[in-house]
Amino acid sequence: MPTPDPLAGFHRSSLGNLDSNKAISEDYQAYIHTLSPDEQKYVAYIEFFEDGTGQHAVKVTIGLNHTNWRHVLIYDKSNKRIRTVRYVSGNSMS
């Protein structure tokens, strides 16, 4: 069964818009530091999203052992992380 899209209802946000949000920026960077050294080494993309109601999300894509892993961090209007979803999204070259 495919993983439901945790970003349904969200749209891309500019890097500057969300990365200037200190609480979210510090949280997603701290999250990446909790990952294994191999996962940290192969972070391929970091993308930012918002839903228009004040919620935000950060998607971290990691290519590890020929698998693309997605880590989606979802934040409420107070910039508190309320959900973390990790799933395989396909194959990678690394």
C-alpha positions as CSV (number, residue, x, y, z in Angstrom):
1,M,0.0,0.0,0.0
2,P,1.5,3.4,-0.9
3,T,2.3,5.9,1.8
4,P,-0.3,8.7,1.9
5,D,1.2,12.0,1.0
6,P,2.0,13.8,4.2
7,L,2.2,17.1,2.2
8,A,-1.3,16.9,0.7
9,G,-2.7,20.4,1.0
10,F,0.8,22.0,1.2
11,H,2.6,24.0,-1.5
12,R,6.2,25.0,-1.9
13,S,7.5,27.9,0.1
14,S,10.6,29.9,-0.7
15,L,13.8,28.8,1.1
16,G,14.3,32.4,2.4
17,N,10.8,32.5,3.7
18,L,11.0,29.4,5.9
19,D,14.7,29.3,6.5
20,S,14.4,32.8,8.1
21,N,12.0,31.2,10.6
22,K,14.5,30.6,13.4
23,A,12.4,28.0,15.4
24,I,11.8,25.8,12.3
25,S,15.3,26.2,10.9
26,E,16.9,25.2,14.2
27,D,14.5,22.3,14.7
28,Y,15.0,20.7,11.2
29,Q,18.8,21.1,11.5
30,A,18.8,19.5,15.0
31,Y,16.6,16.7,13.5
32,I,19.2,16.1,10.8
33,H,21.9,15.9,13.4
34,T,20.0,13.1,15.2
35,L,20.3,10.9,12.0
36,S,23.1,8.4,11.5
37,P,26.4,9.7,10.1
38,D,25.6,8.0,6.8
39,E,22.2,9.6,6.6
40,Q,23.6,13.0,7.3
41,K,26.3,12.5,4.7
42,Y,23.7,11.8,1.9
43,V,21.2,14.5,2.5
44,A,20.3,15.4,-1.1
45,Y,17.5,18.0,-0.8
46,I,15.8,20.1,1.8
47,E,12.5,21.6,0.7
48,F,10.1,23.9,2.4
49,F,6.3,23.9,2.3
50,E,3.3,25.8,3.7
51,D,-0.4,25.2,3.6
52,G,-1.8,28.8,3.8
53,T,-3.2,28.3,7.3
54,G,0.0,29.0,9.1
55,Q,1.4,25.4,9.1
56,H,4.7,24.7,7.6
57,A,6.7,21.5,6.6
58,V,10.2,20.6,5.8
59,K,11.0,17.7,3.5
60,V,14.5,16.2,3.8
61,T,15.4,13.7,1.0
62,I,18.3,11.3,1.6
63,G,19.7,9.0,-1.0
64,L,21.2,6.0,0.9
65,N,22.0,2.5,-0.3
66,H,20.2,3.0,-3.6
67,T,17.0,4.1,-1.8
68,N,15.5,7.6,-1.5
69,W,14.3,8.3,2.0
70,R,12.0,11.2,2.7
71,H,11.7,12.7,6.1
72,V,8.8,15.1,6.4
73,L,8.6,17.4,9.5
74,I,5.3,19.2,9.9
75,Y,4.9,22.3,12.1
76,D,1.8,23.9,13.6
77,K,1.1,27.7,13.5
78,S,3.3,28.1,16.6
79,N,6.2,26.6,14.7
80,K,6.2,23.5,17.0
81,R,6.8,20.2,15.2
82,I,3.6,18.1,15.5
83,R,4.4,15.2,13.1
84,T,7.4,13.4,11.6
85,V,6.9,11.0,8.7
86,R,9.7,8.9,7.3
87,Y,9.2,6.8,4.1
88,V,10.8,5.3,1.1
89,S,10.1,7.2,-2.1
90,G,12.1,5.3,-4.7
91,N,15.6,4.5,-5.8
92,S,18.7,6.6,-5.8
93,M,22.1,6.6,-7.4
94,S,24.0,6.5,-4.1
